[in-house]
Amino acid sequence: MTEGAGAGRAVALSQAIKVEARRLGFDYCRITPVAEAPHAGFFSAWLAHGRAGEMAYLTHHVEKRRNPAHLARPDAPAFRSLIVLGVNHFQFALPPAAQADPSRGLIASYAWGDDYHEIIRPQLYALDGYIRRQTGRTTQGKCLVDTGPVLERDWAQVAGIGFTGKNCCTIHPADGSWLLLATVLVPELL
């Protein structure tokens, strides 16, 4: 097989993955090589200055957060591609009367429905299963819904989904900051 044929197959698989991700309910799907996160140094300095406050979990698995390649099990193939997925969680705007009512508590719109982790996680497993069927891979990829040690905002920016705003959210040029992020790490080079 020529190098061009392998590259062509990777492009075709990448396109197929994006179509499947859309079918599964993801609004955005981008793929980037696994490497050290662009803000890994900043993240380490931020932790060293005690900026995590009561979020002690951020101090766990720092090297895995800095570079998701470290999330691969020793008995599994190395992760080579990071699939970054986004879901627009905007449902509807509250009526002005509800917004102005001082007796109502307002909560973030992503929390209005079912726990998004429980909705997105099975979709990630389904996407990884799709990739495994296409490639013949027998090991599982690593599927994470903003609860694992991945700096997903960095990867969303690298992959072209959006940029990190002053509100610390990923902002998409058309959808704003209505995004929930998730990632799938796979050994395929896409």
C-alpha positions, -999 to +999 in steps of 0.1 A: +000+000+000+013+034-009+016+063+016-010+082-004-035+053-002-031+052+036-037+090+038-067+087+015-081+060+037-076+081+068-093+111+052-123+088+042-125+074+077-123+109+092-152+120+071-172+089+079-166+095+116-179+131+113-211+119+095-216+092+122-210+118+150-237+140+135-261+110+132-255+103+169-265+138+178-232+158+180-233+192+164-196+194+160-169+169+154-133+177+147-101+156+149-067+165+159-034+146+166-027+137+203+001+159+217+007+180+247-021+205+253-012+241+241-018+255+276-001+227+295+025+250+309+000+276+319-021+249+336+008+237+357+017+272+367-019+279+376-020+248+398+013+257+414-001+291+424-030+274+441-056+287+416-076+254+418-089+264+452-113+237+464-112+218+431-085+195+444-094+169+417-076+192+392-043+184+409-047+147+402-033+132+370-016+164+360+005+147+333-025+131+318-042+165+317-011+180+301-009+153+275-038+129+268-014+103+253-008+093+289-044+081+292-036+049+272-034+017+292+001+001+291-014-030+274-032-010+247-021+008+216-010+044+220-036+071+213-028+090+181-060+110+174-083+130+196-118+134+184-134+166+199-171+168+199-195+196+208-232+196+215-252+229+215-273+227+247-295+258+240-331+247+244-352+279+246-350+314+262-369+319+294-398+344+289-389+379+302-415+376+330-398+345+343-364+361+341-375+392+360-394+373+387-374+377+420-391+347+435-376+324+408-341+310+411-323+308+378-300+279+370-278+273+341-297+261+310-275+230+306-290+218+339-327+222+329-329+186+316-314+152+322-277+150+332-259+156+300-231+132+310-256+104+310-268+114+276-235+120+259-215+091+273-234+064+254-231+084+222-193+085+227-192+047+232-213+043+201-189+065+181-159+045+193-178+013+184-184+026+149-147+033+145-138-001+158-161-017+133-146+003+105-110-005+114-111-039+131-096-025+163-104-047+193-094-023+221-116+005+233-109+041+229-111+065+258-144+084+259-147+114+282-175+139+289-156+167+307-151+145+338-118+130+328-083+145+329-084+162+295-081+200+289-110+198+265-113+236+259-077+236+247-085+208+223-117+224+211-097+254+201-069+234+185-095+214+165-113+245+154-146+242+172-142+276+189-120+297+212-119+301+250-136+333+261-133+354+292-161+334+307-138+303+304-162+286+281-155+275+245-172+300+222-183+289+188-185+317+162-222+310+155-235+292+186-217+313+213-210+295+245-239+270+244-215+241+240-210+209+259-176+193+251-166+157+249-136+137+236-127+103+222-091+092+222-083+065+196-051+048+183-060+054+146-042+081+129-070+102+114 
